[in-house]
Amino acid sequence: MRLLKNHCSYSRVDKKDAEESQQLKVRFLIYKVMEEADSQLRRSSSKHRARKQLKKSIGLRLRSLRLGKFRGGLCVWRHVKHGFITK
């Protein structure tokens, strides 16, 4: 009966040696720094994308204003030209 009792009992876990624990800590710190750098890269790329989209929309608005001004000038020029030709 005693053999069965000892068979199922817990065994003491050996402590990790210092070198192994230090390597584990170094791996964790490297992983943490890499994750932080990756998240910063993702944030900066999303900011870059948003800035690019904003510049694009502003450029389109300026272009439409410039073309509208040009078209308006053409209309005025046509009226003036038409007035000179008819007189």
N, C-alpha and C positions, 0 to 999 in steps of 0.2 A: 504494500500500500504506500509505503514511503517513496518508493521509486516512481510511482505514478504522480505523486504530489510534486516531487522535484522536477519531473519532466515538464510540467506545465508552468512552472514558476518563471518569473521574469529574470532575465540575466542583466547584469550591470553593463551599461553602455560605456565603451572606452571613450575617453576624451580625445578630441582631435588634437593633433600636434600643432604647434605654433605656426609652422610654415604653411600648412594646409589652410588654417584659418585666415592667415594673412593673404594667401592667394585668393581665397574666396571673397575677402573684403575688397581686394584690388579689382577683381572681376566685377563686383557689384558697383564700385565707384566708376569704372570705365563704362559700364552699361548705363549708369545714371547720366553721366556727362554726354554720352552719345545720344540718348533719348532727348535730353535738353537741347542739344544742338539741332537735332532733327525737328523738334517742335518750333524752334526759332526760325529755322529755314522755311517751314510750312507757313508760319505767320508772315514772314517777310514776303514770300511769294504771293500770298493772298492780298497783302497790301499793295504789292506791285501790280497785280491783276486789277485791283479796284482803281488804282491811280491811272492805269492804262485805259480802262473803260471810261473814266471821267474825262481824260484828255480827248478821247475819241468823240464823246458826246459834245464836248465844248467845241471841238473842231468842226463837227457837223453843223452846229448852230451858227458858228461864225461863217462857214461857207454858205449856208442858206441866206444869211443876212447880206453877205457880199454879193451873191448872185441876185438877190432881190433888188439891191441897190442898182446893180448893173442893168437888170431888166427894166427897172423903173426909168433909168437914164435912157435906155433904148426907146422906150415908149415916148418919152418927152422929145427925143431927137426925131422920131418919126413924125410927131405932130408938127414940130418946127419945120422939118424938111417938107412935109406935105403943105404947110402954110406958104413956104417960099415958092413951091412949084405952082400952086394954084393962083398966086397973085401975079 
